[in-house]
Amino acid sequence: MSKAVTLALVATSLFAQAPLPPSIPWNGKSRALIAKPDDKWITVAENTGFRATPNYVQTVAYLRQLALAAPEVRMVSLGRSPEGRDIWMVIASRDRLFTPETLHRSARPTLMVQAGIHAGEIDGKDAGLMLLREVTFGRWRTLLDRANLLFVPIFNVDGHERASAYSRINQRGPDVSGWRTNARNLNLNRDYAKLDAAETRAMVAALDQWKPDLYIDTHVTDGSDYQYDITFGWNDSSGYSPQSARWIRQTLTPQINSALRSQGHIPGPLIPDDLAQGLTIANLPPRFSNGYGDVRHIPSILVESHSLKPYEQRVLGTLVLLQAALQTLGEEGLSLKRAEMNDTESRVNPVPLAWRVPKASAEAPEVMEMQLIESHTEQSSISGTNKVEYLGKPVTVRRAVYRQSEVAASVRRAKAYWIPAAWSDIAERLRIHGIAMERISDPREVDVDMYRLNDPKFDAEPFEGHTRVVTRPVIEHRKERFPAGSFRVATDQPLGDLVTVLLEPASEDSFLQWGFFHTIFQRTEYVENYVVEAMAAQMLASDPALKAEFEKKLANDEAFRASAEQRLDFFYSRTPYADPRWRLYPIARE
Ligand SMILES: [Zn+2]
């Protein structure tokens, strides 16, 4: 027996239960929502005391039966995963409006819920199955009188089937769960802007076609221990969809919080990993579902149930939240639709590209009471640093709250962007987002601004399959000739903000920063030393100003003096032989 096999056998018994912080007993009123054992529509999770969650085949079978029995329910496939599984979406519509066109014309607002973007965080699937049962055959049938429901039970279908007892080390149940990333190890919740994954492409196309009025993405946390069993957040101060953000803050949030509290749950704000420095409420960029919803004006919230709470408590919390959201949407959908329309029609200028917490002002910072769990830290001989131990005892503390409410970078809104024909793959990704564009059939000369991308800094390691790059863009005004087949993308369209965020080099989710333009950083022609030496001698002899500049640089710049390459390039880069398009970002601003 090899050493590796022995190790694996030891591991099985040792790792059967990860050493999590103490569990806190819970007996919330929402347990009354669990189906009785003789209920025909009991789910796998309920039927196993929330030990198990159904696999892909079981989930689809349950939904097929429901769709057969309930005329207001239908299933559609949004597309296929890399391993060939259908990504199913369930439509629940009182009037049986089962196409995007008919659903849009419905007076009722539409809630879209997705589960399993990180397939190990599957609470939303089991909550959604219960919700569907209740709105068709159960206690919440009237909800469909006022709102439509779209439900994607498993978004990351391939990751969901990579199931194991060891997928989620920091999480209390279910016994077996799926994996975070898809079959190509891509994190779908980093892919909404760049669109590498088939799954994300399918989802983004669905958002574009079905146009939900509210989009909820369900997760489970990692990170610190606290009392909240469910937290949620949205981009509250980004400036792309301010009216929808206000609706979420003022109309939806109080309803969700009061529903959760009345059912025995403890709702809280979306909390980043570490609260030691206070709570920072960030605007997430469009690589994330809710950041993406914000920039394309779909009101979106991200839900995180708390990984250290038992599975039953987490699923029920998610269910209560979804029910409250569907009900509030039904009651207040008109005001949300108005907010969405205003956000969609506004053409923000300048367009924000990044945010920061405002510099400390004279005023005292905002403070929030936070329901945490007592902990202490001590020195660890294993890590050599402090380790934290949670003690299972509730404690309320006051913590400063910091909001990313200040624009850190922005750009004047361009009239349009030009994409040369050679970069049609970029245009194709814009098309999947639903962005409208014009393709020219004859060459056209246009007055544009273009960026020279100086000082590129490449990441040392790939991230999500890309080597990211940041640059120092400098604008150049040019008359540029775009060949036939080039694309003109106007920003005067509902997705104009998204166009800007994807194409501006200073935007962190731009295609440029994701590494789609690396070839422009290569120098592809070069000069032999014996040629440039001779040419430099001629240039020095004929241009006294140049000679003075060269001598000054030699005297003052040590690195330059020490580098033969830099010294020769001083001359080569001033000749017409040097590549005038080196580091020129090919996408232009009109
Ligand atoms: Zn997640």
Boltz pocket constraint, residues with backbone or C-beta under 6 A from the ligand:
constraints:
  - pocket:
      binder: B
      contacts: [[A, 118], [A, 121], [A, 218], [A, 219], [A, 220]]
      max_distance: 6.0
